[in-house]
Amino acid sequence: MKKIIIFPLIIGLLAGCSMTFEISPRKISFKKSYTEQASSLKKEKDSKIINQSKSISFNVKDSKKGELYYTETNNQASLKAINSKGEVVFDGSINSDQQLSKVPTLMLNWLNEVKREMSK
């Protein structure tokens, strides 16, 4: 009886631990805030200030490659890359070519691959 219960449990654990690949769904949120200000000199005219922000973030995990945490808010992107050993290999902004050059090539290629897949 114990073999019937333990054997599928062991097989399930071995198969489940061999590789995990998880892509969190892309989260896109748009925030709009509206503010109205009345001019003290011209009461008949109102001015409107419209602030709009765009935010995208996603997390990707692969037991062989590591983890990527990407966030973009108002065209300002940041990345945290962790290798398969659990070491943080990059954590910072990626808005310029100089900043992108500091990201390890393997992680940058993986990020570009994920972005292409998500844009389809």
C-alpha distance (Angstrom), angle and dihedral (degrees) to the residues before:
residue distance angle dihedral
M1 . . .
K2 3.82 . .
K3 3.82 91.1 .
I4 3.79 91.0 54.8
I5 3.81 91.5 55.1
I6 3.82 100.7 35.4
F7 3.83 99.0 44.4
P8 3.86 96.6 61.0
L9 3.81 89.4 42.5
I10 3.83 92.0 54.5
I11 3.82 92.5 45.0
G12 3.81 90.2 49.4
L13 3.80 92.4 50.3
L14 3.80 93.3 47.1
A15 3.80 93.0 48.6
G16 3.80 92.9 43.9
C17 3.80 94.4 49.3
S18 3.80 96.9 47.9
M19 3.82 96.6 80.2
T20 3.74 136.4 -11.4
F21 3.77 123.0 -170.5
E22 3.75 116.4 -179.5
I23 3.75 129.5 175.9
S24 3.75 115.0 -174.0
P25 3.77 111.5 -141.2
R26 3.75 114.1 -96.7
K27 3.75 109.9 -95.5
I28 3.75 114.5 -149.8
S29 3.74 119.8 175.8
F30 3.74 129.9 175.3
K31 3.77 119.0 -157.2
K32 3.72 120.7 -166.6
S33 3.74 123.8 -176.6
Y34 3.74 123.7 -175.7
T35 3.77 125.1 -159.2
E36 3.77 125.0 -175.6
Q37 3.76 121.0 -158.5
A38 3.78 124.3 -172.3
S39 3.74 116.0 -144.5
S40 3.78 111.9 -123.3
L41 3.80 90.8 -148.7
K42 3.79 97.1 44.2
K43 3.76 110.1 35.9
E44 3.79 92.4 173.4
K45 3.83 93.5 63.3
D46 3.78 124.6 62.6
S47 3.77 123.1 -164.6
K48 3.77 121.9 -147.3
I49 3.77 125.6 -151.7
I50 3.78 114.0 -161.0
N51 3.78 119.8 -165.3
Q52 3.77 117.4 -171.4
S53 3.78 125.0 -178.0
K54 3.79 130.3 -173.6
S55 3.77 122.7 -156.7
I56 3.82 130.0 -174.8
S57 3.77 125.7 176.0
F58 3.77 137.0 165.1
N59 3.79 140.1 168.0
V60 3.79 124.6 -148.0
K61 3.79 124.8 -169.9
D62 3.80 128.3 -172.5
S63 3.79 122.5 168.4
K64 3.82 91.2 -141.3
K65 3.82 99.1 43.1
G66 3.80 104.9 28.6
E67 3.80 130.6 -129.4
L68 3.80 136.3 -45.1
Y69 3.80 124.2 -161.5
Y70 3.81 110.6 -171.7
T71 3.81 126.1 -177.6
E72 3.79 129.2 175.8
T73 3.80 122.8 -177.9
N74 3.80 122.0 172.3
N75 3.83 91.5 -15.4
Q76 3.83 92.1 -53.0
A77 3.82 108.1 120.4
S78 3.78 129.7 -166.4
L79 3.79 132.2 -177.5
K80 3.77 136.3 -163.4
A81 3.81 113.0 -165.7
I82 3.80 123.1 -170.4
N83 3.81 120.8 -173.9
S84 3.82 125.1 -135.7
K85 3.82 90.4 -91.7
G86 3.81 90.7 60.4
E87 3.81 95.0 -107.4
V88 3.82 119.0 138.7
V89 3.81 103.8 -123.0
F90 3.81 96.8 174.8
D91 3.79 135.5 11.7
G92 3.79 119.5 167.6
S93 3.78 150.1 63.9
I94 3.81 121.3 -35.8
N95 3.81 101.4 -168.1
S96 3.80 100.7 117.7
D97 3.80 136.4 43.1
Q98 3.80 89.2 -111.3
Q99 3.82 91.2 55.8
L100 3.83 92.2 44.5
S101 3.81 90.3 52.7
K102 3.82 89.0 63.6
V103 3.83 92.4 59.3
P104 3.84 112.3 94.1
T105 3.80 110.4 -105.0
L106 3.80 94.1 -122.6
M107 3.81 91.9 53.8
L108 3.82 93.5 44.1
N109 3.81 91.6 51.0
W110 3.80 90.0 48.3
L111 3.83 90.9 49.7
N112 3.81 91.6 50.6
E113 3.81 90.3 47.9
V114 3.82 91.9 52.1
K115 3.82 91.9 46.6
R116 3.83 90.5 51.8
E117 3.80 91.2 50.0
M118 3.79 92.4 48.8
S119 3.80 93.5 48.9
K120 3.81 92.6 57.5
